[in-house]
Amino acid sequence: MKPKPLHPLLAATCNLVLLYLLYFLCRVIYVAEFWDIYAAGWSELDHWQLLLGAFRFDTAAICYTNIPYLLMALMPLSSRVRESNGWHTTTRILYIAINTIALWTNLADSVYSRYTGRRTTSSFFTEFASEGNLGDIFFTELAHHWYLLLIGIAFLIILAILYRPARPIANPTTHYLTLGLATLLFGFLSVVGIRGGLSYHRPLSLADANGYVNQAKEANIVLNTPFTLIRTTGKTTFTDPRYFTNEQLDKLYSPIHKGIIAPDKINNAQISKLNSKNVVILILESFGEEYWGFFNHSQGYTPFLDSLAAQSLTFSQSYANGRKSIDALPSILSGIPMFVEPFILTQYANNQVSSIASCLSEQGYRTSFFHGADNASMGFRSYALSAGFQDYFGMNEYCLDPRFHGMDDFDGTWAIWDEEFLQYFALTLDTISQPFLATLFTATSHHPFVIPERYRHSFPGGNLPIYRTIQYTDHALRQFFAAASQMPWYDSTLFVITADHTNIGERPEYQTDLGLFRVPILIFDPSGLLPRTTLHSVMQQIDIMPTLLGLLDYPCPYLSFGIDILSTPPSHTWAVSYTNGIYQYTTSNTLLLYNGQKAIGLYHLATDPLLKHNLIHSNSYQPHCRHLQSIIQSYMQRMINNQLVAPAPPVTAHKQ
């Protein structure tokens, strides 16, 4: 039974109201999918504020996406055109098609957001542009979340059945007057809706969602995916906030390191023995701290790595600077954190950058990057080469090695299995002249979390599917270190082990805005020259490059937004991150949240690890706020002006 045609103005209104109801259902589904993350703070939310924020962002998304439909539905054209079957059919199909896509993107983020910590932005399409396995991943997730497919189909059917067509307006004068006024009215309301209301002086931004919730991660509830995709498409990523004059900024903070700063934790005799060490950096896919027994004083899923951590230099608090794999490479290798959007995906990606590879290449190191995926995957090869790595070893090179089984060792989705690729890594290092710098990025513990069939009964896992892959990669690392320890370069090598980002979890302390960035960072020295202890310092990924260059007695100026952790008192260490429009600045005792214009949150970590008590009114955050502002401004200016390398030292003229 077809719905009865209505006056064009009323028909358009009914069709838009239907969209509000479906957007609301998408939000209910989203919260249900992430209830383990939002449950702890749900009772403390102002639910009316939450609904108001959701209404504003849904209004903006509906206005953005339905401009074509509204123009078709309300334009004051002649009756002969507007009443034709072709015009009505086109208008109906346009409404159903556009809004089905919008609703399906919302449903898709009910899965994808778990791995990124935020609603999807336009950078997604750049990030995965070279991946050929997205279809396999999509259908795997579809099998796991089949009910979302049924809901998506139900939404399509609802839109088709409940769409209200417009009836003719008999009087020609009334026809043109009514439709003209309706077009103006909906045009005005659309502008107001996109801006978030009459009181907003600019269009809504992603950061505005934080005004309706208590924690940055909860902003995802207020937002919707069509909005985040539209508002991040074609936007300039970085702008200079101008918090300080350039003279003030130079006094407050500079990312330029002068080189040759001997760590005060290690004596000079030890430094002289460390400065010619090889360096191996192991970046472990999704190995958040939550999975490690060592960092939680409990039984975890990493027995080998726990034993290695007990023999390493570790840190009481250590953090990632982003939530994606492509955030990790600039952070770990170049000391560049993720602010606003992943650096690799911005218009500034071709800026000249320094890295630990380019610095050590100048000192005679052979530098190489290893990743078992297709050589075009994730843009890793492009970044590694632009950052100064001399050699890249990926799936292509692995398959040329007759000692292994080529694509028979492919996991079917992403890359060569970790165990085989780590053995390839060890054997290849044995052919590289010393000193060398080698970085390896593992892959098996990536979604969809599968392990080789031969280990199906070897690793029991736990409540989450990632646990078995964590156990498998831990086993693969045990085999790697067993092989490497028999090689002549082993005792002359510093091993740095960290993760690219966190992943799904269970423990509430790792589900907070700060906990979602907790990754391990450890430095293992087989020779025993480095102390095997835990320092009560805040360590972050962008500190890895300056800390290693300090250990290696690197003599030249270089740029890194991090610090040499071993030459900095624990009370002066800090970490920065960015999530859903909010900058996070962490010290050993406090977490400061800053929205780019003002501080909005202050938490005492020792007494409030779940971040339930906002102390922002205590007014004790100004020094932290100024330091964070100086980091942000320096970052933005240097990105915009292509100043991500240290200036060359002046040439001194010598008298003859």
C-alpha positions, 0 to 999 in steps of 0.5 A: 500500500503506497503512502498517501502523497502530501503537500510538498512542504509536509512531505519533505518534513516527514521524510527528514523526520524519518531520517532523525529516527534512523540516525537515532537508531544508528546511535543506539546500535553504536553505543550497544556495540561499544558498551564495554567502553562507555558503560563505566561513565554512562551514569555520569553523562548528562543525557539531555546534553548528550541528546542535544549534541546528537540532535545538532550533529545529526541535523548537520549531517542530514542537511549536508547530505540532503541538499540535492533531495531538498532541491529536487523536492522543493524547487519552484519549477513548472507543474509539467516538470514537477508532476512528471513520473520521471521527476518523482522517481528521480527524487525518490531514488535520490533520497533513498540512495543518499540516505542509505549510504549515510546510514550504512557508514554509521553502521560500518563505524559500529565495527571500525571505530573499535580499531581507531578510537574515533569516527571515520574521517576522509583520511580513511580513503587515503590510508587504504588506497593501495590495499588490495585486501579490503574486500576480504576484510569487509566480508570477514567482518560482515560474517562476524557482524551479520546482524548489522547487514540485516539492519542495513537492509531493513533501513533501506526497506524502511526508507523505500516504504515510508518515503512520502511523495509530494502531491500537486498544488493546483493553483499555479500562483500558489504553486510557485509562491509556496515552493519558492518560500519552502525552498528559502525556508529549508535553505535557511534552516539547512544553513542554521543546521550545518552551523549547529544553531543560530548562536554558532558563528562557524560550522560545527566541527568535530571538536565541538562534540566534546562539549556534550560529554565528559571524556573525549572518547564519548564524543563518538556517541555525539558524532555521526560518520557522515558528518565526520567524513564530510567535515574532513574532506578537502580541509586544511589540516593545520593552522597556526594558533598564534598562542605566542609571539615567535620570540616567546615561543623560542623561549618556551619550547623548541624541538631542535636538539643539539646532540651530544647530551650524555644521559645522567643515568649512565656513566661516560665509560658506558656511553663510549661503549654504547655509541657504536651499537647496532639498533633494532627497533621492533614495532609490534602490531596492536601490542598494547600494555594491557596484554602484558603480564609484566606491566600489569603484575599479573598473568598476561599473553606475552610470557616471552616478552615479559621475561625480556622486559624484566631484563630491559630498561622500561618505564613506569608510564609509556604511551603511543602518540596515535591510534593508527599504524600510520601514526606510529612510524613518524612518531617512533622514527622521526619524533613527530606526533599525530595531531589532528590527522596522520602526518603521512596523509596530510598535504604536508607529507612531502615536507623534508623530515629527519629521522633516526635513519637519516641521522645514523646514515650520516654516521656510517650506519646501514639502515633498513626497514622490514614489513611483511606486507605487500610493498605498497601496503599502508604507504610504509615503503614510501615513508621509510624511503622518504625518512632516509632508510636505505633499504626496504624489505617487504613481501616482494623481497621475502618471496625471492628468498629461496630459504622460505616458501614465498606466498605459501607463508602469506596469512591470506589477508595482510602479510607474511606470518610473523614467525617466518618473517622474523626468521627472514629478518634475523637471517637478513641482518646477518648479511648487513655490515655493521653498524646497522639500524633495522626497523621491523613492523610485525603484522599477524596481530592485526585484525582479523586476528588469525594464526597459522593452522598448525598453531590452532590448538597451541594458543588458547587465547581468552575472551577476545580474538586478539589474544591468540594472535598476541600469544602467537607473535610472542612465540614468534619473537621468542624464536627470533631472539633464539636465532639472533642470539647465535649471531655475531652482531647480537651482543653489539645491538640495542633492541627497542620494543614497542607497539604501534597502538593499542587495540580492543581490551577488557580492563577499565583502566585501559578504556579511558581516553589516556588508557587507549594510548598505553603501549610498552616501550622497552630497551634491551641491551644483551651486553648489560651496559644499560641498566635493567630497571624501570624508570619512573618517567613518562616515556612516549614514542616520540622520545625513542629517537632522541633517547637512542641518539643520546645513547649513541652519542650522536653529535649533530643537531636534529629535530624531534618533538620528543625528549631524550628521556635518559637526560631528563629528570622524571619530573620533567617528562611528559607525553602528548596525544590527540583524540577527537579534537582534544589534545592530551598532555600527560605528566607522571601525576596529571592529565590535562585536556585541551581543546585548542582554545582552553583547558577543559579537563584536569585529572590526578592519575594516582588517585583517579586512574579512571578519570572520573573527577575533573579538577579543572577548577583547581587552576593548577594547570597553567604551566602545563597548558603553556607548555602544551600550547608551545608544542602545538604552535611549534608543530603547526608552524613547522608543518606549514613552513616545511621546517621539520629538519634542524637548520644546518650549523653556520659555516665558520670561515678559517683564516689562512 
